[in-house]
Amino acid sequence: MYKMRHIATSHEGSVFLTAEFKKKVFCWNLNTYELIAEFNTVLDFGGKRLDVSEDGTRCVAAAYSRHGVSMYNALTGSVVWIRKDIKKTQFIKFNPSNEKIYIGIDGKSMVTVNKTDGSDDEKIKSATEVYFDASLSEPIYLKGQNQVIGNGLKITCPTFAFLDVQPIGSGVVLSAVCSELMYYDYAKKKIVWRITPKENEHFLKIAYSAKNCMVYSILYKYNVPREEPYYFLYGISTLDGSIKFIFPLPIGSCEFGFAQGATKLICSSGEIIGLSGAEPELIHKINWD
């Protein structure tokens, strides 16, 4: 049922990446939806081991064990550099300026490497994932699975793990396993709105649209029949947390990627959902075959 199991997007870039399970990666034009290139990589399934640079020219993929981390030309698939010595990668991410790559290593500190040649840059103690917002000078980190730190804040998860973190300049939106979607305001130093899901539901991926002043989040109903929608896109006002719409996402999708300033949502079953208007709309359907 699930055709693509990895989707990698940048904030404003014009390409996105998909992969079915491991190794082979596909690079797509986000404006024409045409396939640009397909090539083999070291990609393993699991974790967040695939990313694309903001300018769309570079792809980085990682394996958990012996193959390490590799950089590729996203438009041709040619290898730029290889770091076989970096093992147990669970998370990999370009910073917005494309200068460095953040690598979260299972059971160890996060490391950063130079985009150009893969050389070591720095170690970031206890961090496992990193999140960026264009208006912030410093990134925000996930420590372990249950603590968000950085930019003067320290937030502990109400359950055992955060699922996603989205800085939005004036604050940060967080989702947690079997818990609320919440917005922490930096100036007020407190959570100013929350959305509480029903039993057997929680919010997964989060994105922010500065254009629409909206937070988008995907809710997962994890105890419903598979023949009815079980992923829903929520559109939420950043100002007060009011829900503007709830949109059922295609049955058969299991992964999602927000792109072009959260004006498009890419679904792993091939649907591209436009988010520029007041309501989401299907704007294209890609046949992955």
N, C-alpha and C positions, 0 to 999 in steps of 0.2 A: 504493500500500500504506500509506504513512504519512499518516494523517489529520491529526494535530496535530504541529507542528514546534517549538512553544514551550510550555513550562509554567512558570508563575511561582507560587511559594508563599511564605508567610511562616512563621515558626517555629511560632506558636501560633494564627494567624488562622483564621477560619471561612469564608473564601472563597479560591478560587484562579483563576488566569487561564490560558487557552489561546489559541493562535493557529495557524492552518493554515500560513501562510507569511509574509505581511506584511499590514500595514494592519488587517484586521478582528481584533478581540480579543473573546473571550467570557469573561464573569465567572460563576463557578459557586458555589453554596452547597456547602460541604464536608461538611455534615451531612445535607442532604436530597438532594444531587446535582442540584438543579434549576438551570436556567439563570436567572440574575438579569438579565443585560443583554448585549447585543452592540453593538459600536460600532466605527467606523473610527478609526484612530490613524496616527501617522507611522512605525510600526514597520517596520523593515527586517529581512530574514532575515540571519542570521550574527551572530556574537558573542553576547553576553548582554544584549539590549537591551529587556527587558521585566521589570517587577517590580511587586509589590503591597505596600502598607503593611500593617503588623501588624494594624491595626484593620480592614482590608478596605475602607476608604472611598476610597482613592486608588490610582491606577494611573499608572505612569510608563513611557513608551515613547520609543524613540530611533531615528533614522535615521542612516545613515553620512554622507550628503551634505547636501543643501540644506534638508531639513525640520527638522533639529536635534532638540531634546528637548522633550517636552510632558508636562504633568501632566493627568490626567483624573479626574473623579469615577467611581470604578469601578462604582458602583451605577446610574448613569444615562448615562455616556459623555460628559457635558458637559465642555468644556475649562476647566481651572482657570488654567493659564498656558502660555506657549510661549517657548522660548529657541532661536530659529533661528540664533543666532550660535555655538552650540556644535556643532561639526562633528566628524566621524570618531569618534563614540562606538562603543566596542567592549564596554563593560561598564557596567551601571547597577544600583544597589542602594540601597534604603532602609537607614538604620541602625535598630537595634531599637526605639529610642524614637520613630521616625517624624519626627524633627526635621529631618533633612537627607538629601540624596541624594548618594551617591558616584558620580562619573562618570569612567570610565577612557577616555582619549582616545588613539587610535592615534598613537604616536610622540611623545606629550607627557606631562606630569605629570597625575595624577589631580586633579580639582577636586571640590569639594562645593558644593551650592547649597541654599538654604533651601526647605523643603517648601511653605511658605505661598505664596510669590510667585516662587520661582525665582531670587532674587537671589544673587550670588556670596558664598561663605563663605570658603573657603581653597583653596590649592593644596598638593598632597602630592607632593613631588618623587620622580620615578622609579617611583611605584606604578602598577600596571595593574589590579589587582583588590584587593578588601578582604573580610575574613572576620571574623565576630563570634561571640562566645560570651557568654551572659548573665552569667556570673560574672567576666568580664574587664573591667577598666576601660578598656583600650586595645585597638583592633582589631589584626589581623595583616594585613600587606600582601604581595601578590605583586609583586616587582620584576622587570620584564621578564617572562620566562616560567620562569626557572630559579632564582629565589632568593626565599625566604620570610623576611621581616623583621618585627620588632615584638615587644613584650612581652619584651625582653631576649634574643631569639634571632636567629640568622642561619643559615639552612640552605640549602645549595646543592643543586640537583637532581642526582641521580646520572646522569640522561640530559639531553636538551636541553630538557625542559619538564615542569612540574608539570601534572597534570590536575585535581586538586581538593585543597583544604585545609580541614580541619575542626578548629577549636579545641574542646577539651572541658573547659576549666577547669584541669585538672592537667597538660595537655599538648596536643599537636596531632597529628592523623593526616593523612598526606600520601600522595597517589598520583602516579605519574609515568609518562610514556610508556615502554612496554616495560620496566617495572621493578616494584619491590615496592610493596606497601602497608605503610607504616611508622608507628610511634607514637613520637614524641619526648616524653620526660618532662621537664618544666621543672625539677623538684627535682633529678633525677639528672643533668640536662644531657647526656642521651644518648638514642639510640634504644633502646628496651627490648624491642620485638618487631617482627617483620617477617613478612609473608606474601608468598612468591614465586610469581607465576603461572607457568604453562607458556609455552612458546614460542608466539608469536602471540596472546597474551592480555595485557591489563592492566586495572587497576581504574580506573573512571571516578568517578562521583559518590559522595560520602561524606556520611553523616549520623550524628548521635549521639543516642541515647535515654538521658536521665538516669534515666527511670523504670525501664528494663530494664538499665541499665549496659552497654549494647551499642553497638558501632559497626556501622553498616550500610554496605555498599559494593557497587556494581554492577560486576561483571566483564564485560568484553566480549571475546568470542572473534572476532577479526576475520579469520580465514581458515578458516571452516567453511561448509558449504552452508547457504543461507538457509532450507531447509525443516526445519531442526532448531534448537532453542534456541541462541541465540548471546549472550544477556544472562542473567546469573545474579546473584541477590541473595545476598550473603554476610552472615550474622549472626556477629559476632565479639565475644568477651568483651573489654571494655576493659582488664581487669585483667592478662591474660596473653597475649592475642592468639589464644586457642584458638577454632577455628571451631565454632560451635554448629549451623549449618545452611547448606546451599547450595540455593537455590530457583530453578528455571528461570522466567524471566519470559516473558510472552507474545510469540510470534513476531508481528512486525508493529509492535512498539513500537520507537521510536528515541530518545525523550526520556522523562525521568522526573523526578518532583518529590516530595520528602519533605515531609510536612505534619503539623500538630498534634503537635509534639514528636517527630517520627519514629515516630508510631503508624500512619501511613498512607503508602502509596506510590502515586502517581498515574502510570499508564502512558499513553503517547500513543495507544495503541490503544483506550483507554477503560476498562481494568480498574483497579479500586481494590483494592490489596492491604492487608489489615490486618496490623499488626505488634505488636499488644498481647499476643499469646499467645506460647507457646514456639516455635511454627512459624508462618510466614506463611500467610494464607488469603485467598482471593478473597471480598470482601465486597460488591462491587457492580460492575456493568458499565454504563458510560455509552455510549449511542449518540450520537455527535457530530452525526448528521444532524438 
